[in-house]
Amino acid sequence: MTLLMSIPLLMVLGLVLPYTSQAFVGGQLPKSLFPKQQSRRASTAGTSNLVSATTPTSSSVAFTGSSSNDDVHEAFDWWKQWYPVALTRDLDSAVPTKVTLLGRDLVLWKEGAVAAAASGNPPAWRCFIDRCPHRMAPLSEGRVDSKTGHLQCAYHGWEFGGSGACSKIPQADPDADQSEATARRSRRACATALPSQEAQGMIWVWPDTSDKGLAASKVVKPTLMEDVDEKAMSYLVVCRDMPYGFETLLENGIDPSHLPFAHHNIISNRNQAAFIDIKVDEIRNDGFDSAQFFPKRRRMLPSVAEAAPAGGGGSARQQRQEPKTVEHGSGNLDQHRIGSLVDDAHDDDNNKEESATAAAHGDPGGHRRKRTLPPMVKVAQSLHFRPPTLLYQVINVTEILNKLPLLPKRERLIRIVTYAVPTGPGRSRVIYRFLRNYFLPPLAWLRWPPEWIEHQRILRVLDSDTVFLHGQERERALLDPSTVQDVDKTYYMPTAADGSVRALRKWLARFGTPKWLISGLPSSLPQTPDRRTLLDRYASHTAHCKVCRGALRNLGRLRHGIGFMSVMAFYLGLLGQSVYTRLAGGFLTVLGITGSLIIKGFEERFYFQPWDHGRNH
């Protein structure tokens, strides 16, 4: 019975959700929804840095670039931080996986059950520098030994436990007493282990292995989203390596005003461009929060149908050419304003009727028709930055969804979460999460569309950004370093929509940019590759995404199955005795070939999909 009642509701949601996800209407939220955030200090023991999933209070004053907080002038230590480097679900616990953080190659691997039982702890994910201490071979090319549960270097067979200690040197002389034990006890025989942990479906790594760094890793907490259960965190998750740097990724992620244009016909539309008044009252060592902002979208004023004049009044051509006026509030709009874009002031009385009245030509007392503009639903939004990696946007869609029938009245939020991971100069990794606390499928197989299709959509969003950001980063590199430090000298940003970008660049100018783990790492940007390499999807996403790897494998199997059936149908038509048999065989052959080509097109999207903004009309 519940399932039958949910069918019409799901049909309504199919119409509503695309518009709520685009989130380009203004709004108002109760102040009680925005608890004050506590400042996060990396050096203070016991301080929690869990990020609230609701919007913090922030006074509506312009960003000043100054703050009276004691910690605002503290240096930001890029090494004494937790970084998310991979999604747990994308990792294969049977083999080691290579990742990169702050210019350094690392290896993630999971201890086997035997090793975990020996230590008395459950199997845990471990992180080492991707280098064997023996001959510096990459440990990511090794294997997890099924008998010992340790990481084995596949070059010479040395093995290492979860702490990095060497547990086996096969080349040691078996007849020499204590020779292997003595060699294994040497610090030079140990792999370099980095503190790691698993939280909210991600593997987090702490890059500082100094004594002070290891002590700090036990105090500082990862920047997690608070009050979000694991089911919501896993609703839509995408991880991809990007061909541009960490700062560029952050800047793009905190800029909502580019969505209608850069992502036209994907997740937004050019006609949804809005005035956005983004204000940041202060920047702190632990980031910043924007004040609530309510996008003011321009709305189409409905065209006015001409009423037939009473008793004539000239020809139809004359009536079309004569200027008419439309009453709008207390003023008049000329004919050329009819059907044009008009500002929505988003006043509290916005739900009242707005009428447009046309006078018939040649009859001052003629008929008039009134057209009503639909009321704009107000949606409050806010932007937040928590260094070193977390950006998130909160969108409240309660007012929209509470208008739907059969739905209980409660708060409903969308959280667009971006983790920007610095991997190297001109390179970064993005972990994108789309979270919501409503309409979650009770079972994973009930979700529609399937997650791999949603991944393709998000990859298209990232592709449409990449063609801009890769070039933008190289233009910035041409500027004088002193100019780059001043965001207002670098960019011309006359509107309030760039308030969050200005705040981010001022934060980076004050607290610095990522400090690479390798000294002397070249700071020059990689050369611009060809278009196909720039927008590559397989190496940057599909190869390490469990969802897309599985979908690509299944699509291949389906295509091969349809191909086999097409061959059978072809021979059926060729050898059939009757006309109908031959026609059926020919039809099924054509159908199978068509289906195979369609599936092949889907498979290609896992590798590359061309993008051209000039043809995106």
N, C-alpha and C positions, 0 to 999 in steps of 0.2 A: 504493500500500500504506500509505504514511504517512497519507494522507487518510482511508482506511478505519479505521485504528486510532484516529484522532483523534475520530471521530464519537461513540463511547460516552464518551470523556473529556469532550467538550464538553457532553454531556447531564448528566454529573455536575457540571460547573462551573456549569451553569445553576441547579442547586439550591444550590450552595455559595456562589457569589459574592454573592448578595443579603445573606447573613448576615455574610460577612466585611466587606462594605462598611459595614455598620451599626456594626461594631466596638464592641460593648458587652460584651465579656468581658475578664477580666483576663489578665495574662501576665507572662512573664519573658524577658528577652533577655540574651545574653552581653555582658559589659561591653566586650569587644573591638569591639563594633559602634558604640560611642559615643566617637569621638575628640573631644578637647577643642577647642572653637572658639577662634580667636584674636580678640582685640578689634579692632574696626574703627574706625580713626581717620581722619576725613576730611582732616585736615591733614598726615598723614604720607605722604611720597612712597614709592611702591612697595609699600604695604601692600595685600594682596589681601583683598577682602571677599566672595569667593565663598562662598556658604552651603553647608555640608555637607548632603547629603541624608540622612545618618544622624543619629542622635540624640546630641547632646553629653552628656558626663557631667555630672551635677549632684548634689551631695550632698543627701540627703533630710533637709533641715532646713527649718523654717518660714521664710517670707519675713520678713525683718527690716526691709526698707526702707532699708538702709544697705549700703555697700560700701567696701572699702579700696582699690579700683582708683583709679589716678591720674586717669583720664579720666572718672570718674563725675560730677564736678561741672563738666565742660566744658559750655559752652552748645552747644545743638544748632542748627546753622544750617540752616533749612528750605530756603533757596535754593541752598545748595551741595550738592545731592543730585541723583541721577538718578531720574526718575519714569517708569514705563511708562504711556503715554497711549493706546495702541491696539495691536491685534493686526495684524501685518503682512499676514496673509492676508485680513483684512477690508477692506484699503485697495485702491483702484483707482489704479494708477500713472498712468492717463491723465488723472485729474482731481484737483484739490486737495481736501483733506478738513479740515473744521473740528473741532478738539478744544478742551477747556478744561482749564486747569491752574492751581490756586491763584487762581482768580477771573479769570484772563486768557484771552481767546480766542486760540487759536493756529491756524496752518494747516500741515498736513503735505502735502508734495508731493515727487515723485520727479523728479530731473533727467532730461532726455531723453538719448538716446544721443549726440546731436550735442554737447551741452554737456559731457557726461562725457568724450567723446573729446578735446575741446579742452583739458580740464584734465588729461588723462592718467590719470584715475581712473575706476573703474567707476561706473555710475549709483548714486546714493545717495539715501536719503530725507533731506529737509531740513525744517527747522522755522523758521517766521517768526512774529513777532507778527502777528496777523490784521488788519493795517492798512496800507494803501498810504500812503506818505509824501506823495503828491501831494494828495489830497483826503480821505484817511482812509476810503476805501471798503474793505470787507472783501475781502482777497485770496482768501479761501476761495470767493468767488463767481466767481473768475477761471478761467483755463485754462492748461494747459501747452502752449506753442507747439510744434507738431510740427517746425518748421524750425529753431528755435534751441535747443529743449530747455529754455528758461527759463520762469519763472512770469510770466504776463501778467495784469495787472489788467484785467478786462473792462469797467471803467468808462471809462477813457481810453487803454488800450493800453500803459501803461508796463510794461516788462519788467525782471525781476531775475534775476541768476544765483544759484548756490548759496550764495555768501557774503553775499548781500543787496545787492551792488552793482547799481546801475541800469545796464542794458545798452541801453535804448532809450526815447526820449521822442519819440513820433510828432509832437507839436505843435511841435517845435523848427523854426526857420526853416532850410530847406535851403540858402538862398543866403548865410546868414551863416556865415562861417568859424569853426569851433570852438565855435559857440554850443551845440550839443547836447553836445559833449564836455565843455565847461566845466560845463554844468548837471549832467551825469551824475557828474562827479568830486566834486561837493559831497556832504558827509556827509548833508545833509538829503534828498538824493535816494535814499538807501539804505533798503531794508527792514531791520528789526531781526531778525537771524538769531540763533537759539539753538542751542547745541551739541546734536547729536542723534546717535544711533547705533541700529543694529539688533542685537538679541541675544535668543536663545531665542524667536524668533518674535514679539517685541514691539518697538515703537519707543519708545526712551527719550529723554527730553528733560531738559536741564539748564537751569533757569530763570535763573541768575545770569549776566548778560552784562558784569559789571564786569571790569576787568583781573585782579583777584585771583580772581574767579569763573572766568574762562576758563582761568586757569592751573590752578586746582584741578580743573576738569573733565577735564584730561589725566592726573590722578593717581588720583582716586577712581573706583572701578569700580561698576557697577550691582550690586544685590543679586540675584544669579542663584542658581539651584539648581545646585549642583555635582554631578558624577558622574551627570547625567541626560542621555541623548542626546536629539536633536531628535525622534526618533520617539515616545519616551515623553512628551516635553513636549507633543506635539500630540495625544495620545490623546483627551482631552476638555477642551476649552477653551471658556469662556463669558465674554463681556464684556457688562456691562449698566450703564446709568446708574441710580442709586438716588435716591429722593426723601428722603434723610436724609444727615447729614453724615459726614465722614471718621472722627471719633472714635467715633460710634455704630457705623459699619461695622466698625471695628477691634474694638470691644468685643464685638460679636456674633460675629465670626469666631473669637475666641479663647475662646469659651464652649461647650464640648462638652456641658454638662449640659442644654441646652435642646432638643437634637435629638429625644429620644423624645416630647416633648410638642408643640413647635412644628411638627415635621415628621412627626407621626403619620400613618400610612398613605401616606407619600410615600417616605421613605428610612429610617424607623425606626418604632417602636411604643411606646406608653406603657408596656407591660409590660416594656420593656427599660431602664427607668430604673435607674440604678446609683449606688452610692456611689463618688465619685471624689475621691481625695485628691491634689489638685494643690498642689504646693509649689514656690515660687520662692525660691532662696536669696539672690539678689542682683539688683539692676537696675543696668544700665550705660548709658553713653552709646550704645552700639551695641545696646541691647535687652536681652533676657533669655531664659532657657531654663527650662522647668519640669523638675523631676526626673521620672524615669520614674514613671508611675502605672498602676495596674492596676485598672480598673473592677470593682467587686464587684457583680455583678448578683444580685438576688433570684431564686430558682428555685422553681418549683412543685413541692411535694412530692406525688408521685403518690397518688391516693386508694387506699385499701386495700379490695380486694374481700372481702366478708364470706363466710367459709367456712360451709358447712352444718354445724350442730351435730351431734355424734355422739349419737344416741339422743334427738333432740327438743331440748327446752330452751325451749319457749315459742313463741308465735305470731310470724309474720313482723313484725307491727306492733310487738310488744314488742321484738323484736331491733333494729328500726330506731331505737327510742326510747332504748334503753339506751346509756349512754356507753361508748365503747371507747377504748383507748389505743394509741399507736403507739410502738414502741421506736425511738429515734433517738439513736445514740451511747450514752451512759450514762444519759440521762434519759428521761422520758416526755412525750409530747405529748397533751393532751386531745383529745377528739373534734373540737372546733371548730377545732383547729389542723390537722386532716387536710385536705390539699388547699390549705392556705393558703401564703402566701409565706414562705420561710425563707431566712436569710442564708447565703451561701456564703463561708466564711472564706478560701478560696483558699490553703489550706496547701499545703506541698510534697507532702504525701501525698494530694492532692485526688482522685487517680485511683482510690483504693480504693473498694470497694463501700460504699454507704450503704443499709442495709436498713430496711424498715418492716414490722412484724409485727402482725397482728391476732389477738386471742383470740376465739374463738367464744363468744357469750353462753350462759351456763348450763353450760359445759363447760370447766373450768379446764385440762383436758388435751386440748382440742379441736385441730382442725387449724389450722395457721398458714401464711400465704403471705408470701413475701418479695418486695418490689419494689425494684429497684435504680435509683437516680438516675443519669442519664448524667453522666460526668465533664465538668467545665467546662474548656475549652481556654483557656490563658492567653495573652493578647496584650498586649504592652507598648506603651504610647503615650507621646507627649511633645508639648509645644506650644512654639513658638518665635516670637519677635518680633524682626525686624530693621528698624529704622526706615530710611527714613520709611514704607515701604509694605508690607513683606512679613510675612505670617503663614504658618506652615505647621505641619501636624500630621503626625507620622510614626507609622504603625501597622504593626507587624510581624505578618504572617500566616503566617510560615514553619511554625509548629507545626501550623496547621490544614491547609495545603495539602500538607505533607509526608506527611500521613496518607492522601492519595489514591493509588490504585494508578497505576502506569505513569508517575508524575511523577518526574523526577530530584530528589534531595534537595539543595536549595540555599536561600539566603536570598531571601525574597520580601517586598517592602515596598510599602505604599500611602502615598503622600504627598498630602495634601490641601493645596493651595497657594492662598493668597488674596493678591492684590495690591490694596490699598485706595488709591485715588487721590483726593486732595482736589481737587475742582473748584470749589467755592464754598461759602458758608455754607448749611447745610441740603441740600447736594448732594454726591454723590461718584460715583465709577465703580469698579466691582469687576471684576477679571479673575480668574476662578476656573479652576484647573487641577486635574484629578483625574489623578494619575500613578500608574503601577504598573510594576514591572519584570518582569511575567510575563503570559502569555496575550495578547500583543499580536498582532493579525492581521497576516499577512505582506503583505497588500494591503489598501488602504483600502476597496475595495468588498466585502471579505469580512466587515467588522465588522457585528455585529448586537447590539442594534438599531441602525439608522442614527443618525448623530450628531444629526440634527435632532430625533429623538425624545428622545434624551438631553438635548438643550437644553431641550425642553419640560418635562422632569422637573426640571431645575435651576431653570428659571424658576418652577416651582411652589414649589420650596423657598424661593426668594427672595421670592415673593409672600407665603408664609405667615409670613415674618419681617417683611416691610414693614409689615403692619398693626399690629405691635407697636412696631417701632423708630421709625416716624414719630411716633407718639404719645408714646413714651418720651422722645424728644429734646425735645419741646415741654414736657413736665413738668419736665425738667432746666432748661430755660430760665427757668422761673418761680422757681427757687430763688435765694437770695442768692449772689453770686459767691464769697464766702468759704466758704460751705457746699459749693459744687460742687467746690472745690479739695480737699476732704477726702472721699475716697471712702467712708469709714466713716460719715460724717455724711449723705452723700447716699443711700447704699443700706444696707439691713440684710442682711448676708450672713453668717449664722451657721455655714455649712458650708464644708468645705474645697474643695468643687466650684467656688467662686468665687475660688479663689486666683489664677488667671490674670487675671481681670478686675480684681482688686485690684492686681496688679502693673502691669497696663497703665495704670490710672488714676493710680497713683503715678508711673509714668514720665512721663506727660503733665503731671502737676502739677510735676514736677521740671524737665523739659526743655522744656516749653511746647507749644503747639498750632500748627498751620500758620500761617505768615505769608503773607498774601495779597500778590500782585504788584501789586495796585492799592490805593494808599493811600486811605483813606476809604471802602472798600467796606462797605456796610451789613452789620452783623453780625446783624441780626434775621433770623429764619427766615421762609421763604416761607409764605404762607397754606396751610392744609390744603385740598387740592383734593377734588373728589368722588371716590367710590370707583373709578370707571372710569379716571379720570385718574391716581389714585394707583397703580393696578396696571397701568397701560398697558404693553404689551409692544412695540408696533410702534416707537414713537419711541425707547424706551429700549434696545431690543435688535435687533429684526428689521431695521430700516432700515439698520443698519450691520453686520449679521452676514452674511457671505458664505454660510454654510451655510444659514441660515434663509431668506434671500432666495431662494436657489435652490430650496429645498424648497417655499416658498410659490408661486413661479412654476410649478413643475412640477405641484403639486396643482391650480392653476387650469387649466392645460392639460388635465390628466386629467379634471377636472370638466366642462370644455367639450366634450371628446371624448365622454364618457359621455352628456352632454346631447344631443349631436347624434345619437348612436346611439339614444337613447330616442325622439327624434322620428321617426327612420326606422322603429323598431319599432312606434310608434303607427300610422303610416300603413300599415305592413305588415298589422297587425291589422285596420285599418279597411277596407282594400281587398282583403284576402285572400279567395280564393274558397272555401276549405275551412274547416271548423271548427277543424282543427288549426293551420292558419296563423293564424287569428284568436287562438286561445288562446296560441300561441307569441308573437305580437306583443304581446298584452296582458301576458303574463308578463315579457317583456323590457323593456317600458315601465315596469312597476312596479319591476322590478329596477334599471333605470337611474335612476329617480327616487330610489329608496332610496339607491343608491350615491352619487348627487350630493349628497344631504342629509348623508350621513356625511362625505364629503370637505369639504363646506361647514363642518361642525362642526370638522374639523381645521384648516381655514384660519382660523377665528375664534380659535383658540388662539394664533395668531401676533400677534393684536391685543390680546386681553383674555381672561382667564378668571377668573370670580368665585371668591372664596375666603371661606369662613365657618367659623371654628374651632368655632363653636357647633353646627354640623351635621356636624362631622367626628368621627363616633363609631367 
